[in-house]
Amino acid sequence: MSAVPTSIPSAIPIRASGPHPAAALLAERVDAVARRKKAAKPSITGYRRARAPEWIVQLLAMLAGIAVFIALWEIIARQGGRIPGPGLVWNAAVTIFSDPFYSKGPNDQGIGWNVLSSLKRVGIGFGLAAVVGIPLGFMIGRFKFLSDMAAPIIAMLKPVSPLAWLPIGLLLFKAANPAAIYVIFVCSLWPMIVNTAVGVRQIPQDYLNVARVLNLSEWKVFTTILFPAVLPYMITGVRLSIGVAWLVIVAAEMLTGGVGIGFWVWDEWNNLKVEHIIIAIFTIGIVGLLLEQALVLLAKRFSYN
């Protein structure tokens, strides 16, 4: 009778609990191939259409607007017959701007001299309005008694047409040039006064109360509180005033004569050169736009809360 073995022979293999190494390697290769295919296939959900830069869109819109304007102008010129077309005006503009600073006497000068003469009058009248209007606006906004006094006067005189002031200027100064400057001065005054006064009133009263508690002088209050807070409003008034001044000078020069873009328009009308009038209109618009944009940039520089 043979004996029963009391232990398991060591030759019998014991199966491991994890996956087989070959199976794990195969699964890893399958996953790698799947990832490569997924990466090569474009993702529909993640696709975004690239947009053109904003400045290109604006430039194209501006060019389209100019093209439509010129096309309508050409159609009107061909249908009406009295207004010269874009081609005729362009040829005349090339001739005029080829020598814009010629001078053949006091009443026969190039368009460049006329524009400079108008800008000179605007600069003098506008500068005088700024010197008077801005301090006056500070005082009106700062003191309620002055505000109550000035309110009815400003409300009554502000809507008056600019040309209504021209006879008063001729009566006072007995000459056309100072009368035109006087009209610019009066018409440029109101936007500066009103906007500066509104800016002063927008200052929180707590700031002024603190300044009063600290016994700050009026000059210190002006330099540390009033001026920094009112500056954006003040520049807005200046920007509006320069637009008014440029509008007024053209109308005033038509009536007063002399050298200036307004007089040049009227003189070309008397000579029946309609294409020159259209050139003057574009010149007035471009100069006004440049003045406006220069002050807009200045206003953005000082626009803060």
C-alpha positions as MATLAB code, in Angstrom:
seq = 'MSAVPTSIPSAIPIRASGPHPAAALLAERVDAVARRKKAAKPSITGYRRARAPEWIVQLLAMLAGIAVFIALWEIIARQGGRIPGPGLVWNAAVTIFSDPFYSKGPNDQGIGWNVLSSLKRVGIGFGLAAVVGIPLGFMIGRFKFLSDMAAPIIAMLKPVSPLAWLPIGLLLFKAANPAAIYVIFVCSLWPMIVNTAVGVRQIPQDYLNVARVLNLSEWKVFTTILFPAVLPYMITGVRLSIGVAWLVIVAAEMLTGGVGIGFWVWDEWNNLKVEHIIIAIFTIGIVGLLLEQALVLLAKRFSYN';
ca = [
       0.000    0.000    0.000;
       1.452    3.282   -1.204;
       1.539    6.421    0.907;
      -0.615    9.526    0.022;
       1.483   12.641   -0.720;
       1.076   15.237    1.941;
       2.036   18.397   -0.241;
       1.344   19.768   -3.755;
       4.264   19.301   -6.115;
       6.113   22.441   -6.943;
       6.039   21.688  -10.651;
       2.330   22.640  -10.964;
       2.123   26.353  -12.213;
       0.002   28.897  -10.333;
      -2.045   31.246  -12.663;
      -1.451   35.007  -12.173;
      -4.430   37.210  -11.243;
      -3.624   40.112  -13.744;
      -3.961   40.168  -17.576;
      -1.455   38.502  -19.781;
       1.465   40.824  -20.835;
       0.830   40.151  -24.521;
      -2.855   41.113  -24.188;
      -1.959   44.341  -22.375;
       0.524   45.299  -25.120;
      -2.080   44.628  -27.821;
      -4.689   46.756  -26.053;
      -2.213   49.634  -25.726;
      -1.422   49.505  -29.459;
      -5.137   49.541  -30.348;
      -5.687   52.585  -28.152;
      -2.751   54.397  -29.793;
      -4.149   53.740  -33.293;
      -7.583   54.999  -32.182;
      -6.078   58.176  -30.760;
      -4.185   58.853  -33.998;
      -7.335   58.438  -36.056;
      -9.264   60.731  -33.755;
      -6.524   63.353  -33.953;
      -6.441   63.172  -37.763;
     -10.238   63.594  -38.047;
     -11.359   67.259  -37.772;
     -13.533   68.053  -34.803;
     -16.888   69.416  -35.908;
     -17.900   70.700  -32.497;
     -14.632   72.599  -31.971;
     -14.582   74.311  -35.378;
     -14.789   78.094  -35.413;
     -14.912   80.309  -38.470;
     -12.114   82.850  -38.442;
     -13.346   86.467  -38.517;
     -11.651   89.291  -40.329;
     -10.026   91.993  -38.199;
     -12.375   94.794  -37.181;
     -10.387   97.496  -38.974;
     -10.690   95.630  -42.277;
     -14.467   95.436  -41.877;
     -14.656   99.146  -41.100;
     -12.413  100.031  -44.036;
     -14.513   97.979  -46.451;
     -17.700   99.573  -45.125;
     -16.244  103.057  -45.590;
     -15.098  102.277  -49.132;
     -18.525  100.855  -49.951;
     -20.201  103.999  -48.626;
     -17.925  106.235  -50.714;
     -18.562  104.122  -53.802;
     -22.337  104.342  -53.346;
     -22.101  108.115  -52.821;
     -20.061  108.614  -56.006;
     -22.417  106.386  -57.984;
     -25.482  108.347  -56.838;
     -23.658  111.594  -57.566;
     -22.889  110.435  -61.118;
     -26.510  109.402  -61.678;
     -27.837  112.757  -60.447;
     -25.299  114.641  -62.560;
     -26.298  112.763  -65.719;
     -30.009  113.111  -65.095;
     -30.063  116.743  -63.971;
     -27.347  118.253  -66.093;
     -26.736  121.245  -63.810;
     -24.501  119.600  -61.214;
     -21.044  118.602  -62.526;
     -20.148  114.947  -62.211;
     -17.329  113.392  -60.166;
     -14.934  113.317  -63.133;
     -15.272  117.020  -63.903;
     -14.911  117.952  -60.223;
     -11.852  115.706  -59.888;
     -10.121  117.361  -62.843;
     -10.871  120.807  -61.437;
      -9.580  119.743  -58.010;
      -6.310  118.544  -59.516;
      -5.866  121.951  -61.139;
      -6.759  123.894  -57.977;
      -4.608  121.886  -55.585;
      -1.650  121.819  -57.936;
      -1.029  125.436  -56.873;
      -3.120  126.136  -53.748;
      -1.022  129.095  -52.541;
      -0.892  131.381  -55.549;
      -1.630  135.075  -54.986;
      -2.780  137.491  -57.689;
      -4.119  140.227  -55.482;
      -6.223  140.538  -52.335;
      -9.322  139.042  -53.965;
      -7.641  136.375  -56.119;
      -5.737  133.867  -54.002;
      -5.415  130.101  -53.918;
      -7.634  127.859  -51.861;
      -4.797  127.226  -49.423;
      -4.607  130.899  -48.430;
      -8.391  131.025  -48.069;
      -8.443  128.021  -45.731;
      -5.599  129.436  -43.644;
      -7.350  132.808  -43.369;
     -10.527  131.115  -42.154;
      -8.584  129.000  -39.654;
      -6.883  132.126  -38.354;
     -10.239  133.823  -37.680;
     -11.575  130.656  -36.085;
      -8.492  130.364  -33.879;
      -8.784  133.940  -32.610;
     -12.527  133.829  -31.962;
     -12.412  130.343  -30.495;
      -9.455  131.199  -28.270;
     -11.216  134.276  -26.888;
     -14.323  132.194  -26.223;
     -12.257  129.621  -24.330;
     -10.555  132.295  -22.210;
     -13.919  133.796  -21.251;
     -16.283  130.818  -21.357;
     -14.397  128.202  -19.345;
     -13.765  130.363  -16.236;
     -17.324  131.652  -16.474;
     -18.606  128.087  -16.598;
     -16.619  127.214  -13.472;
     -18.083  130.161  -11.592;
     -21.641  129.473  -12.745;
     -21.380  125.835  -11.734;
     -19.656  126.610   -8.440;
     -21.977  129.308   -7.094;
     -25.726  128.774   -7.172;
     -26.494  132.499   -7.125;
     -24.539  133.035  -10.359;
     -26.151  129.946  -11.866;
     -29.630  131.307  -11.180;
     -28.655  134.663  -12.680;
     -27.088  133.248  -15.833;
     -29.636  130.517  -16.601;
     -32.314  132.713  -18.247;
     -29.736  134.727  -20.209;
     -28.045  131.626  -21.625;
     -31.392  129.982  -22.390;
     -32.496  133.070  -24.328;
     -29.300  133.827  -26.277;
     -28.060  130.314  -27.039;
     -30.678  129.516  -29.753;
     -30.016  132.781  -31.637;
     -28.793  132.201  -35.184;
     -25.080  132.968  -35.681;
     -25.722  135.365  -38.550;
     -28.036  137.418  -36.354;
     -24.932  138.535  -34.425;
     -23.137  139.755  -37.556;
     -24.877  143.173  -37.834;
     -24.032  143.838  -34.175;
     -20.394  143.017  -34.917;
     -20.326  145.330  -37.930;
     -21.914  148.062  -35.839;
     -19.371  147.686  -33.044;
     -16.164  147.196  -35.027;
     -16.917  148.972  -38.334;
     -14.954  146.294  -40.235;
     -15.676  142.854  -41.650;
     -12.741  140.890  -40.206;
     -13.286  141.719  -36.517;
     -17.036  141.338  -37.014;
     -16.524  137.754  -38.235;
     -14.268  137.016  -35.258;
     -16.886  138.504  -32.946;
     -19.560  136.170  -34.366;
     -17.289  133.155  -33.809;
     -16.598  134.305  -30.264;
     -20.278  134.643  -29.344;
     -21.376  131.354  -30.913;
     -18.479  129.368  -29.446;
     -19.125  130.697  -25.965;
     -22.271  128.798  -25.040;
     -21.122  125.151  -25.352;
     -18.077  125.884  -23.208;
     -20.088  127.639  -20.491;
     -22.843  125.028  -20.346;
     -20.637  121.918  -20.398;
     -18.170  123.309  -17.870;
     -20.972  124.313  -15.506;
     -22.591  120.882  -15.821;
     -19.262  119.250  -15.014;
     -18.903  121.325  -11.853;
     -22.407  120.352  -10.711;
     -21.617  116.645  -11.181;
     -18.933  116.740   -8.480;
     -20.174  114.963   -5.325;
     -20.962  117.409   -2.560;
     -19.046  115.230   -0.096;
     -15.783  116.203   -1.804;
     -16.495  119.878   -1.313;
     -17.595  119.293    2.279;
     -14.300  117.548    3.052;
     -12.412  120.436    1.471;
     -14.364  122.861    3.648;
     -13.584  120.833    6.787;
      -9.888  120.812    5.872;
     -10.008  124.608    5.338;
      -8.631  124.310    1.817;
      -8.264  127.532   -0.088;
     -10.412  128.160   -3.151;
      -7.351  127.731   -5.378;
      -6.552  124.393   -3.735;
     -10.136  123.233   -4.215;
      -9.923  124.215   -7.875;
      -6.616  122.462   -8.589;
      -7.224  119.249   -6.602;
     -10.995  118.702   -6.943;
     -12.711  120.879   -9.532;
     -10.301  120.883  -12.450;
      -9.538  117.111  -12.643;
     -13.225  116.220  -12.345;
     -14.489  118.858  -14.786;
     -11.798  118.367  -17.434;
     -13.702  115.730  -19.516;
     -16.825  117.922  -19.575;
     -14.757  120.959  -20.446;
     -13.073  119.224  -23.385;
     -16.481  118.085  -24.642;
     -17.600  121.712  -24.650;
     -14.438  122.701  -26.493;
     -15.069  120.006  -29.099;
     -18.623  121.212  -29.679;
     -17.463  124.822  -29.857;
     -14.857  124.192  -32.551;
     -17.516  122.585  -34.734;
     -19.809  125.565  -34.264;
     -16.972  127.995  -34.965;
     -16.071  126.312  -38.251;
     -19.707  126.347  -39.357;
     -20.122  129.995  -38.465;
     -17.000  131.291  -40.214;
     -18.114  130.012  -43.615;
     -21.470  131.790  -43.368;
     -19.939  134.949  -41.946;
     -17.297  135.201  -44.684;
     -19.956  134.905  -47.367;
     -21.433  138.150  -46.106;
     -18.317  140.036  -45.048;
     -16.056  139.275  -48.027;
     -12.257  139.300  -48.040;
      -9.999  136.256  -48.040;
     -11.528  133.089  -46.612;
     -13.097  129.826  -47.661;
     -16.604  131.237  -47.240;
     -15.828  134.210  -49.446;
     -14.171  131.872  -51.969;
     -17.402  129.847  -52.234;
     -19.445  132.987  -52.853;
     -16.933  134.335  -55.356;
     -16.952  131.078  -57.342;
     -20.736  131.195  -57.395;
     -20.586  134.651  -58.918;
     -18.211  133.225  -61.541;
     -20.632  130.308  -62.152;
     -17.949  127.720  -61.382;
     -20.106  125.104  -59.717;
     -17.353  122.504  -59.700;
     -15.235  124.854  -57.566;
     -18.125  125.234  -55.116;
     -18.313  121.459  -54.735;
     -14.550  121.356  -54.165;
     -14.946  124.016  -51.475;
     -17.721  121.992  -49.827;
     -15.490  118.926  -49.621;
     -12.594  121.056  -48.366;
     -14.737  122.595  -45.625;
     -15.961  119.150  -44.595;
     -12.479  117.616  -44.481;
     -11.007  120.491  -42.457;
     -13.942  120.383  -40.044;
     -13.562  116.617  -39.700;
      -9.850  116.947  -38.892;
     -10.551  119.584  -36.245;
     -13.295  117.451  -34.747;
     -11.219  114.257  -34.680;
      -8.245  116.036  -33.114;
     -10.425  117.150  -30.218;
     -12.104  113.733  -29.991;
      -8.679  112.168  -29.451;
      -7.953  114.791  -26.834;
     -11.268  114.086  -25.126;
     -10.539  110.340  -25.043;
      -7.161  111.070  -23.497;
      -8.777  112.850  -20.564;
     -11.997  110.821  -20.255;
     -11.963  109.203  -16.862;
     -14.182  108.887  -13.798;
];
